[in-house]
Amino acid sequence: MDAYVGRAEAYLARSEFKDALADADSAPQVNSQSPWGWLRRGEALMGLNRWAEARQEFEMVLQLDPNGTAGILAQSHINVIDR
Protein backbone atom coordinates (compact mmCIF):
# COMPACT_ATOMS: atom_id res chain seq x y z
CA MET A 1 0.00 0.00 0.00
CA ASP A 2 1.43 3.36 -0.92
CA ALA A 3 1.55 6.55 1.15
CA TYR A 4 -1.40 8.16 -0.67
CA VAL A 5 -3.63 5.19 0.10
CA GLY A 6 -2.59 5.15 3.74
CA ARG A 7 -3.20 8.84 4.18
CA ALA A 8 -6.55 8.62 2.36
CA GLU A 9 -7.54 5.86 4.78
CA ALA A 10 -6.62 8.10 7.72
CA TYR A 11 -8.70 10.94 6.30
CA LEU A 12 -11.63 8.57 5.79
CA ALA A 13 -11.42 7.48 9.43
CA ARG A 14 -11.87 11.15 10.39
CA SER A 15 -14.67 11.70 7.82
CA GLU A 16 -12.48 14.18 5.95
CA PHE A 17 -13.80 13.04 2.60
CA LYS A 18 -12.49 15.86 0.39
CA ASP A 19 -8.93 15.35 1.68
CA ALA A 20 -9.33 11.58 1.32
CA LEU A 21 -10.44 12.04 -2.27
CA ALA A 22 -7.48 14.27 -3.07
CA ASP A 23 -5.02 11.60 -1.88
CA ALA A 24 -7.01 8.75 -3.41
CA ASP A 25 -6.91 10.59 -6.75
CA SER A 26 -3.11 10.42 -6.62
CA ALA A 27 -2.85 6.73 -5.72
CA PRO A 28 -3.82 5.27 -9.14
CA GLN A 29 -1.26 7.55 -10.78
CA VAL A 30 1.40 5.88 -8.65
CA ASN A 31 0.13 2.32 -9.21
CA SER A 32 -2.94 1.92 -11.40
CA GLN A 33 -2.94 -1.87 -10.90
CA SER A 34 -3.40 -1.68 -7.14
CA PRO A 35 -7.05 -1.98 -6.12
CA TRP A 36 -6.54 -0.05 -2.88
CA GLY A 37 -6.35 3.42 -4.41
CA TRP A 38 -9.53 2.78 -6.35
CA LEU A 39 -11.21 1.43 -3.22
CA ARG A 40 -10.29 4.46 -1.11
CA ARG A 41 -11.39 6.76 -3.92
CA GLY A 42 -14.79 5.03 -3.99
CA GLU A 43 -15.12 5.29 -0.23
CA ALA A 44 -14.33 9.01 -0.33
CA LEU A 45 -16.91 9.50 -3.08
CA MET A 46 -19.48 7.63 -0.99
CA GLY A 47 -18.74 10.00 1.89
CA LEU A 48 -19.42 12.90 -0.46
CA ASN A 49 -22.71 11.28 -1.58
CA ARG A 50 -21.40 10.84 -5.13
CA TRP A 51 -22.89 7.37 -5.42
CA ALA A 52 -22.66 6.70 -9.16
CA GLU A 53 -19.00 7.70 -9.28
CA ALA A 54 -18.26 5.61 -6.19
CA ARG A 55 -19.87 2.58 -7.81
CA GLN A 56 -17.64 2.96 -10.88
CA GLU A 57 -14.54 2.95 -8.66
CA PHE A 58 -15.72 -0.18 -6.87
CA GLU A 59 -16.31 -1.89 -10.20
CA MET A 60 -12.67 -1.13 -11.09
CA VAL A 61 -11.61 -2.76 -7.81
CA LEU A 62 -13.59 -5.87 -8.75
CA GLN A 63 -11.76 -6.04 -12.08
CA LEU A 64 -8.37 -5.81 -10.35
CA ASP A 65 -9.02 -7.97 -7.28
CA PRO A 66 -12.29 -9.91 -7.65
CA ASN A 67 -11.61 -12.46 -4.91
CA GLY A 68 -9.24 -10.56 -2.63
CA THR A 69 -9.89 -8.39 0.38
CA ALA A 70 -10.24 -5.20 -1.66
CA GLY A 71 -12.72 -6.91 -3.98
CA ILE A 72 -14.80 -8.20 -1.09
CA LEU A 73 -14.94 -4.71 0.42
CA ALA A 74 -15.83 -3.18 -2.95
CA GLN A 75 -18.66 -5.66 -3.44
CA SER A 76 -20.05 -4.85 0.01
CA HIS A 77 -20.01 -1.13 -0.86
CA ILE A 78 -21.78 -1.84 -4.16
CA ASN A 79 -24.43 -3.76 -2.26
CA VAL A 80 -25.02 -0.70 -0.05
CA ILE A 81 -25.22 1.63 -3.05
CA ASP A 82 -27.65 -0.66 -4.88
CA ARG A 83 -30.14 -0.85 -2.00
N, C-alpha and C positions, 0 to 999 in steps of 0.2 A: 504494500500500500504506500502510495507516495504522500508527500507532505501536504499537498493540496487536499487530498481525500481526508487525511487525518484532521486537518483544520476545519474542513467543511463539516465533518462529523461533530467536532466540538461546538461549532456554531449551531448546528441542528439541536444539540442537547440543550442549548440555551434559548432555543426558539428564535435565533437570529437568522431568519430565512434568507434575507437579501445578501448578507455576508456569506452564508453557506453557499448560495447560488453562485456568487462571484468566484469562490474558490473551486466549486464543482465545475464551473465552466472551464477552468484552466486544466483540470485533471485529464480530460480526454486528449488535450493537446500534447500532454507529456506522454501518455500511453493510451492510445485509442482502443487497444485490445483488452484493457482491464475493465471488468464490469463494475468495479467499485466507484469510479468517477461518475459513470452513468447512473448508478443507483443513488448516490448522494445528490446528484443533480435532480433526479426525480423526486426525492424526498423533500428537497428545498422547494421545488415547484408545488408539491402538495401543500406545504406549509403556507405558500402564497396563494392557495386556492386556484392554481392554474392546472386544473385536472387533466385536460386533454394533452397538454405538453408533458405532464408528469407520466401519463400512460405511455407516451411514445418512448420516453427514456427507459421505462421499465421493460418495454418490448425489446429494446436494444440489449438490455441486460440478459434477457432470456435467450437472445441469439448467441451471446458470448459465453454464457454460463448456465445452460438450461437446467442442469441437475446439481449445481453447486450451491453453496450458501447464499451467494448474491442472487442467484436465480430463484431460489425459494423465497427470499425476502421480496424480490420484485413481484413474483406471482401473488404473494399475500397483499401487496399494495394494489395490484391490479384488481384483485377481488374486492377490496374496499372501494376503489373508484367505481367499479361496475355495479355496486349495489344501488 
